[in-house]
């Protein structure tokens, strides 16, 4: 039988994985509401580039922004980051 070596994720790797999930989920929610990145940005009082960076997994939203996104999208924070 072959041994399988498990890799432990670093904090940075885990953060990238979570960001990817959040970015994909926020894009999907935004599109389901027929919103543009600019419209979402205006509701959150951020630049459109901020939304772009979240959705393309360049940056991730803060906890405060996640709370605002959950209200706009009517979903839980858990659903956003999974």
C-alpha positions, 0 to 999 in steps of 0.5 A: 500500500502506498503512503499518502503524505498530507500537507498542512496548509499555511495561514497564507494558503488557507487565506487564499482558499477562503478568498477564492470562495468568497470572491466566487460567491460574491460574484455569483450573488451580485450577478443573481441580483443583476448588479454591476460591480459599480452598483455594489461598490456604491452601496458599500461606499468603496471603489469599483476596483475594490469589488473587482479585487475581491471577485478576482481573489486579489484582496479579500473583504474585511469582516465589516464588509462581509457583514454588509455583503450578507445584508445586501445578498440576504445570505449568511457570512458562512455561505459567502466564505464557503 
